[in-house]
Amino acid sequence: MDKFELKKVEEADLPLLLWFIKRIAEYEKLPHEVTATVETLQQSFFGEKSNVEAYIGYYEGEPVAYAIYFYNFSSFLGKRGMYLEDLFVLPELRGKGIGKKILAFLANRAVEEGCGRFEWTVLDWNKPAIDFYKSVGAVSMDEWTIFRLSGEALSKFAKTN
C-alpha cells in the first residue's frame, strides 16, 4: 500500500480532524454527542500537559482515515499503556488494509515506547470492527463493564465532595 501515508496531526489539521470526528459519530449513531470544537481540540492536543495524539491517513493524497490515542497506566503491569480512542476509515475505502496499517503503526509505537498494553473499545453491534480486531489477535475483555460520568451527572457528583 505505497499510496497510503500517515501524518501526525498539526494545529492546521484540526478542522479536518473535527470533520473526521463528526463522521465517526455519525457512523456510531452518536452525532448528538459531539461537542468538540477546533478550539477544544487545540487545547487538548497542543495545550499544556497534553497526553493525546492523532494521525490522519492519506490515500493517494486524500484524507481517508484518522486515529486518536492517549496514554493510560496499568497498576498491575506498573507501566503506561496506549489507549486508542478512535480509529476510523471512510466507508468507501474499507477493506483496503488502511485500518490494519494504522493499527499496526500504533502497536509498533506502543512497543517502542515500552507500553504494557494497547487497548480500545468497540460498540457491541459493530461486527465488522470486532471481526477485524479479532483477526489481528486482539481479545475481547467481556468480563469488564465500562462506567461513565459525564455532563450533568459528572458535575452533580463532583459537588458531593
C-alpha positions in Angstrom: 0.0 0.0 0.0 2.5 2.6 -1.2 -0.3 5.1 -1.9 -1.0 5.4 1.8 0.7 7.8 4.2 0.1 8.7 7.9 0.8 12.2 9.1 0.8 13.4 12.7 -1.9 16.0 13.3 -0.7 19.6 13.5 -2.7 22.6 14.6 -3.6 23.4 11.0 -5.2 19.9 10.7 -7.7 20.4 13.5 -10.7 21.4 11.3 -10.1 18.2 9.3 -9.8 16.2 12.5 -13.1 17.6 13.7 -14.7 16.7 10.4 -13.5 13.1 10.9 -14.7 13.0 14.5 -18.2 14.0 13.2 -18.0 11.2 10.6 -17.3 8.5 13.2 -20.0 9.9 15.4 -22.5 9.6 12.5 -21.3 6.0 11.9 -21.7 5.2 15.6 -25.2 6.8 15.6 -24.0 9.4 18.2 -23.8 12.7 16.3 -25.7 14.4 19.1 -22.9 13.7 21.5 -20.2 15.7 19.6 -19.5 19.0 21.4 -15.8 19.2 20.3 -14.7 22.4 18.5 -11.5 23.3 16.8 -10.8 25.4 20.0 -11.3 22.5 22.4 -9.2 20.2 20.2 -6.5 22.8 20.1 -6.3 22.9 23.9 -6.5 19.1 24.2 -3.8 18.3 21.6 -1.5 21.3 21.9 -2.2 22.7 25.4 0.0 22.3 28.4 0.1 18.7 29.7 -1.4 17.2 26.6 -1.5 13.4 26.6 -3.3 12.9 23.3 -2.1 12.5 19.8 -3.7 11.9 16.4 -2.8 10.8 12.9 -4.6 11.4 9.7 -4.2 8.8 6.9 -4.0 9.9 3.3 -4.6 7.6 0.4 -3.4 8.9 -3.0 -3.0 12.3 -1.3 -6.6 12.5 0.0 -7.5 12.3 3.7 -9.4 9.0 4.3 -8.8 7.9 7.9 -7.7 9.0 11.3 -6.7 7.7 14.7 -6.7 9.4 18.2 -4.9 7.8 21.1 -3.6 8.7 24.6 -1.6 7.1 27.3 -3.1 5.5 30.4 -1.5 3.4 33.2 -1.8 -0.2 34.3 -1.1 -0.6 38.0 -0.9 -4.4 37.5 1.9 -4.1 35.0 3.4 -1.0 36.5 3.7 0.5 33.1 1.8 3.0 31.0 -0.4 1.8 28.2 -1.7 3.2 24.9 -5.5 3.7 24.6 -7.0 4.0 21.1 -9.9 6.4 21.4 -10.8 6.5 17.7 -9.9 4.6 14.6 -12.0 5.4 11.5 -11.6 4.8 7.8 -14.1 6.3 5.3 -16.6 3.6 4.4 -15.8 3.6 0.7 -12.1 2.8 1.5 -12.6 0.0 4.0 -11.2 -3.4 3.0 -8.0 -1.9 1.5 -5.9 -2.6 4.6 -5.8 1.0 5.8 -7.2 0.3 9.2 -4.8 -2.6 9.7 -1.9 -0.3 8.6 -2.9 2.3 11.2 -3.4 -0.2 14.0 0.0 -1.8 13.2 1.7 1.6 13.2 0.2 2.4 16.6 1.0 -1.1 18.0 4.6 -0.5 16.9 4.7 2.9 18.7 3.3 1.2 21.8 6.1 -1.4 21.7 8.8 1.1 21.0 7.6 3.3 23.9 7.5 0.4 26.4 3.8 0.3 26.8 2.5 -2.8 28.5 -0.9 -2.7 26.8 -2.6 -1.3 23.7 -6.4 -1.1 24.3 -9.6 0.2 22.8 -13.3 -0.3 23.0 -15.8 -1.1 20.2 -19.5 -0.9 20.1 -21.1 -4.3 20.6 -23.1 -4.1 17.4 -20.1 -3.2 15.2 -19.4 -6.8 14.0 -17.1 -5.8 11.1 -14.8 -4.0 13.6 -15.0 -6.8 16.1 -14.1 -9.3 13.4 -11.2 -7.1 12.2 -9.8 -6.7 15.7 -10.0 -10.4 16.4 -8.3 -11.1 13.1 -5.2 -9.2 14.3 -5.1 -11.1 17.6 -6.9 -8.7 19.9 -9.0 -10.3 22.6 -12.4 -9.1 23.9 -12.4 -8.2 27.6 -16.0 -9.3 28.1 -15.8 -9.5 31.9 -15.2 -5.8 32.2 -18.0 -3.2 32.1 -17.3 0.5 31.3 -18.8 3.1 33.5 -19.0 6.8 32.7 -19.8 10.0 34.5 -20.3 12.9 32.1 -22.2 16.2 31.7 -24.7 17.0 34.4 -24.1 13.7 36.3 -20.4 14.4 36.5 -21.0 18.0 37.7 -23.6 16.9 40.2 -21.4 14.2 41.7 -18.3 16.4 41.8 -20.2 18.7 44.1 -20.7 15.9 46.7 -17.0 16.3 47.7 
